[in-house]
Amino acid sequence: MPAPEKPILVIDDELDTRTYLVTLLKDNGYTVVEAANGAEGLEKVKAEAPALVTLDMSMPEKSGVAVYRTIKEDKQLKQIPVIIITGVSREFEQFISSRKQVPPPEGYIAKPVEAEPFIAKVRELLG
């Protein structure tokens, strides 16, 4: 039997957004794991070694910026592609992409998330 595919981890503190993303991904045949905040998200990144992470930026417990930095600075985790999902504007995209200590995110999707561009980016990153 083929090994089960790695899940996609959705990290977002907004239940509506999380539910929407999880539903979109499942409807497109992906296995999904979810986390309601940054601290839980980091635990699940380490436990699940997901194929991809979607990451909200403004969350309690641990900000998306802190989660992103932790993933990209970790030898075991840094190869996991991350799609930043945020309501924050272009300035934030330029900010996170200009940090020298970590590479820019593999994807960037603005809220409200539109289904087609989101799934297209997931497919592009997962091949």
N, C-alpha and C positions, 0 to 999 in steps of 0.2 A: 504494500500500500504506500502511496506517496505520503511524505510528511505533511502534516497540516500546515497551511500557509500561516505566516506570522500575522498577528492582528494589527490593525491600525488603532493607535491610541488617541482618543479625543479628550483633550484637557480643556475644560471650560467651566467656569463657575455659574454661568447662566443656564438653568435647566432647559429653557426653550431652545436656546442655540445648540446645546449639547444633544438634545433629542432630535432636532432637525438634522444635524450632521450625522449622527449615528444612523438615523433612518435612511438618509441619502446613501450612505456607504453600504449599509446592509442591502438596500434595494438594488445596488450595483454589484452585489455578490461578495462584498468584503466582510471579513470577520472583524468585529470591533470590540474594543475594551474602552471604558470611559473612566474619567477621573473628574471630581468636582472642584478641585483646587490644585495649586502648584505642588504642595507637599505630597498629596496623594498621587499626583501625576508622576513625580520623580520616583516614588516607590514603584509604581507600575512600569515605568520605563525600565528600571533595573530588573524587575521580576519577569516582565513579559518579553523584553528585547523586541519591541514591535518593528514592523516593516517600515512604519511611517508614524509621525506624530503630528497632530494638528494642535496648535497651541494658542490659547487666548492670551493676550498680554496683560490685561488688568484684572487681577484676581486677588482674593484674600489668601492668607497662609504663606504664600510664596509667589512673587510676581512672575509673570511670563518671561520677563527679561532674565530673572535669576534662574528660572528653570532652563531657559535656552542656553545660557552661559554654562550651567552645570553639564548639560548634555554635550555641548560642543567642546568642553575642556576634558571630558572623560574619554580615555583611550578606547574603552569597550563600546561606548555609546555614540561617539562623534560621527560615525558613518551613517547613523539613522537620519534620513531626511526629515526636515521639519517645515511644516507650512504654518506660518504665522497668520492667525485669524484675529483681526482687531477692528474696532470701530474707529481707532485712532488714525489720523490722516497720513498723507504722503511724507510729512516731516518725520514721522516715526520710522517709516520705511527707510528713509535716508539715514536716520540716526543709527538704527540697528545694523544697517548694511555698511556703515562706515567704522564700526568698532574694529580696532586692529587685533584685539586679543582673540576674537572669534570670527569664523567665516560668516558671510551673510546667509540668511535662511534660504533654503532651496525653493521655497514658495512663499507668496504673500497674497492673502485674500482679504479684501475689506468686507466689513459687515455693513449692511445685511448681505449674507452670503448668497450668491446666485448659484443654483444647482449646476448648470452646465460648465461654467469656468472652473468651479471647484472640482468636479469629477474629472474634467479634462486634465487638471494639474495633478491630481492623484494618479491617474493613469500614466501620465508622462513620467512621474517620479518612480512609479513601481514597474514600469516597462511592460 
